[in-house]
Amino acid sequence: MNLKEAIRKGIQGCDSLQNKEDIIACKFKLLYEITEVQDTININLMKTLNNDTDERWYPIHMMDNANAIILGISRNKGRPKSILIEGYVKEKTDALNEKWNYIKRQI
């Protein structure tokens, strides 16, 4: 089974639940787990590139922030109040924006 098939199977498992809130919680958990895998790959990519003069350095770090944003939102199951109280998503959103603005100034 390839990764896409495993994800589809996970979604189907969530969809087989009876209660809408259980389905949503299941999908947030699945999204969190998928994003953890993306994060692991991206961190490995950063270690492989390991060159802050390479033009891909900031975009790769932007992906790190984007993954962190998804992790923060999914960990809090999309609940705005929890997301705001935790503060993690704001921190990562600000960092993502800073890198985006840096890239725009360089071009």
N, C-alpha and C positions, 0 to 999 in steps of 0.2 A: 504494500500500500504506500503510495507517495504522500507527500505532505498535504497537498490539496485535498486528496481523498480523506485523509485523517481529519482534516478540519471540517469537511462536509459531514463526516460521520459524527463529529462532536456537535455540530449544529443540529443535526437530526436528533441526537440524544437529548439536547436541550428542548427541541420542539416537541418531543414525545412526553414531556412533563405536562401535568394537567393544569397547574395554576400559573397564570400569567406572570406573577411576581417571581415564581420559581424559575420560569423560562428566562426572564430577564436577568436574574442573578446568575444563572448558569452561563448565559452568553457573556456577561461581564467577566466571569471567571475564565471562560475560554479565551476571550480577548486578552485578558491579563497574561495568561500563559503563552499565547502566541507572541505577544509583545516582549515577554521575557526572552523568548528565543531570538527575536529580531535584535534585541539589545545585546545579547551574547555575541551574535554575528557582527554587529556594528562595533562593539568594543574590540573584537578580534581584528576587524578591519583597521581601526585606529592604530592598534599595536603594529600591524603589518606596514601601514603607510609610514607612521612614525617620522613625519617630516612637516614641520609647521610652515615651511616655505612652499610646499606643494599646494597648488590651487584647490585641491580637493579637501584640504585640511578643515576649513571652516564648514563646508557643506556636510562633511562626515560628522562633525561635532553638532551641526544643526539636527542631523538625524538622531543623535544621542538625546538631544533636548526633546525632539518630537516624540521619541519612544517614551521618554520620562513623562511627558504630558499624558500620553495614552495610559501609561501605568498608573499615574495618579488619579485620573478620571475613572478608570475601570476599577481600581482598588476601592474607591469610594462609591462604586456602583452608580455613577452618574448623578449623585445627590449634590446639588450646588452648595448647600450649606456646609456639608462635610468637606467638599473640595476647598471652599474658602477658608474654613477653620484650619485645615491642615497646612495650607500655604504652599505646598510643594509645586502645584501646577502653576501658580503665579511666578514662582522663582524660575521655573523652567521655561515658561512663556517669555518672561523678560530676557532670559539668556538667549533664547532662540531669536527674538527680535533684535538683540544686540548684534548677533552674528549676521543676521540678514542685512542690517544696516551697514555693517562693516563691508560685506561683500558688495553692496550697491556702491559704496564710496570707492571701492577698488577698481570698478569697471568704468 
